[in-house]
Amino acid sequence: MEVDNNKFKLQKIKDAEINKALGLFILFFGIVIIFATFFTTTFIGQMTNLVAGIVLSAIGGGMVLKAKLTIKKINNTD
Protein backbone atom coordinates (compact mmCIF):
# COMPACT_ATOMS: atom_id res chain seq x y z
CA MET A 1 0.00 0.00 0.00
CA GLU A 2 2.84 2.38 0.90
CA VAL A 3 4.62 1.56 -2.37
CA ASP A 4 1.55 2.52 -4.43
CA ASN A 5 1.27 5.81 -2.55
CA ASN A 6 4.94 6.63 -3.21
CA LYS A 7 4.55 5.78 -6.91
CA PHE A 8 1.50 8.03 -7.06
CA LYS A 9 3.40 10.92 -5.42
CA LEU A 10 6.39 10.47 -7.73
CA GLN A 11 4.11 10.45 -10.76
CA LYS A 12 2.34 13.61 -9.58
CA ILE A 13 5.72 15.33 -9.08
CA LYS A 14 6.86 14.26 -12.57
CA ASP A 15 3.63 15.59 -14.09
CA ALA A 16 4.02 18.86 -12.20
CA GLU A 17 7.61 19.28 -13.40
CA ILE A 18 6.54 18.65 -16.99
CA ASN A 19 3.73 21.19 -16.64
CA LYS A 20 6.18 23.67 -15.12
CA ALA A 21 8.56 23.33 -18.07
CA LEU A 22 5.72 23.60 -20.59
CA GLY A 23 4.32 26.60 -18.72
CA LEU A 24 7.69 28.35 -18.83
CA PHE A 25 7.87 27.79 -22.58
CA ILE A 26 4.36 29.16 -23.13
CA LEU A 27 5.11 32.12 -20.84
CA PHE A 28 8.29 32.89 -22.78
CA PHE A 29 6.42 32.62 -26.08
CA GLY A 30 3.73 34.98 -24.79
CA ILE A 31 6.37 37.52 -23.76
CA VAL A 32 7.94 37.30 -27.23
CA ILE A 33 4.55 37.99 -28.82
CA ILE A 34 3.96 40.96 -26.51
CA PHE A 35 7.40 42.27 -27.50
CA ALA A 36 6.47 41.81 -31.18
CA THR A 37 3.57 44.20 -30.63
CA PHE A 38 6.01 47.12 -30.82
CA PHE A 39 7.14 46.10 -34.31
CA THR A 40 3.68 45.63 -35.83
CA THR A 41 2.61 48.43 -38.14
CA THR A 42 -1.19 48.24 -38.05
CA PHE A 43 -3.37 48.95 -35.03
CA ILE A 44 -5.39 45.73 -35.43
CA GLY A 45 -2.14 43.77 -35.65
CA GLN A 46 -0.87 45.41 -32.48
CA MET A 47 -4.08 44.64 -30.59
CA THR A 48 -4.09 41.06 -31.87
CA ASN A 49 -0.50 40.50 -30.77
CA LEU A 50 -1.10 42.16 -27.42
CA VAL A 51 -4.19 40.09 -26.62
CA ALA A 52 -2.59 36.85 -27.82
CA GLY A 53 0.56 37.58 -25.81
CA ILE A 54 -1.40 38.36 -22.66
CA VAL A 55 -3.51 35.21 -23.02
CA LEU A 56 -0.47 32.99 -23.60
CA SER A 57 1.43 34.62 -20.74
CA ALA A 58 -1.51 34.12 -18.40
CA ILE A 59 -1.84 30.46 -19.37
CA GLY A 60 1.90 29.86 -19.01
CA GLY A 61 2.07 31.71 -15.69
CA GLY A 62 -0.91 29.77 -14.39
CA MET A 63 0.68 26.47 -15.36
CA VAL A 64 3.93 27.38 -13.60
CA LEU A 65 2.10 28.54 -10.48
CA LYS A 66 -0.10 25.42 -10.34
CA ALA A 67 2.92 23.16 -10.81
CA LYS A 68 4.86 24.88 -8.03
CA LEU A 69 1.89 24.65 -5.67
CA THR A 70 1.41 20.96 -6.49
CA ILE A 71 5.08 20.16 -5.84
CA LYS A 72 5.02 22.14 -2.60
CA LYS A 73 1.83 20.38 -1.45
CA ILE A 74 3.19 16.91 -2.17
CA ASN A 75 6.53 17.63 -0.49
CA ASN A 76 4.80 19.03 2.62
CA THR A 77 2.67 15.89 3.08
CA ASP A 78 5.74 13.64 3.43
C-alpha positions as CSV (number, residue, x, y, z in Angstrom):
1,M,0.0,0.0,0.0
2,E,2.8,2.4,0.9
3,V,4.6,1.6,-2.4
4,D,1.5,2.5,-4.4
5,N,1.3,5.8,-2.6
6,N,4.9,6.6,-3.2
7,K,4.5,5.8,-6.9
8,F,1.5,8.0,-7.1
9,K,3.4,10.9,-5.4
10,L,6.4,10.5,-7.7
11,Q,4.1,10.5,-10.8
12,K,2.3,13.6,-9.6
13,I,5.7,15.3,-9.1
14,K,6.9,14.3,-12.6
15,D,3.6,15.6,-14.1
16,A,4.0,18.9,-12.2
17,E,7.6,19.3,-13.4
18,I,6.5,18.7,-17.0
19,N,3.7,21.2,-16.6
20,K,6.2,23.7,-15.1
21,A,8.6,23.3,-18.1
22,L,5.7,23.6,-20.6
23,G,4.3,26.6,-18.7
24,L,7.7,28.3,-18.8
25,F,7.9,27.8,-22.6
26,I,4.4,29.2,-23.1
27,L,5.1,32.1,-20.8
28,F,8.3,32.9,-22.8
29,F,6.4,32.6,-26.1
30,G,3.7,35.0,-24.8
31,I,6.4,37.5,-23.8
32,V,7.9,37.3,-27.2
33,I,4.6,38.0,-28.8
34,I,4.0,41.0,-26.5
35,F,7.4,42.3,-27.5
36,A,6.5,41.8,-31.2
37,T,3.6,44.2,-30.6
38,F,6.0,47.1,-30.8
39,F,7.1,46.1,-34.3
40,T,3.7,45.6,-35.8
41,T,2.6,48.4,-38.1
42,T,-1.2,48.2,-38.0
43,F,-3.4,49.0,-35.0
44,I,-5.4,45.7,-35.4
45,G,-2.1,43.8,-35.6
46,Q,-0.9,45.4,-32.5
47,M,-4.1,44.6,-30.6
48,T,-4.1,41.1,-31.9
49,N,-0.5,40.5,-30.8
50,L,-1.1,42.2,-27.4
51,V,-4.2,40.1,-26.6
52,A,-2.6,36.8,-27.8
53,G,0.6,37.6,-25.8
54,I,-1.4,38.4,-22.7
55,V,-3.5,35.2,-23.0
56,L,-0.5,33.0,-23.6
57,S,1.4,34.6,-20.7
58,A,-1.5,34.1,-18.4
59,I,-1.8,30.5,-19.4
60,G,1.9,29.9,-19.0
61,G,2.1,31.7,-15.7
62,G,-0.9,29.8,-14.4
63,M,0.7,26.5,-15.4
64,V,3.9,27.4,-13.6
65,L,2.1,28.5,-10.5
66,K,-0.1,25.4,-10.3
67,A,2.9,23.2,-10.8
68,K,4.9,24.9,-8.0
69,L,1.9,24.6,-5.7
70,T,1.4,21.0,-6.5
71,I,5.1,20.2,-5.8
72,K,5.0,22.1,-2.6
73,K,1.8,20.4,-1.5
74,I,3.2,16.9,-2.2
75,N,6.5,17.6,-0.5
76,N,4.8,19.0,2.6
77,T,2.7,15.9,3.1
78,D,5.7,13.6,3.4
